[in-house]
């Protein structure tokens, strides 16, 4: 015979993004810059250093939170003014 009893499950704390703010203009969003459920908009600017192995890794990450508008209207022109070339490509899958 098997006997069972109900035991409370341990609740673990975890982080949930509730708001993101642009470091340049201050615009904030609770949807990670997305306007609707299937919006694919993302703007990611970061540098990751350190070492990675199949079983783990370590290092530092430097991030800038930047809205899509500042990415297009401020970051791209600045990169181009410094002699950089921004490549625009279409994606599809």
Buried (B, 14 or more C-beta within 10 A) or exposed (E): EEEEEEEEEEEEEEEEEEEBEBEBEEBEBEEEBBEEEEEEBEBEEEEEEEEEEEEEEEEEEEEBBBBBBBBEEBBBEEEEEEEEEEEEEEEEE
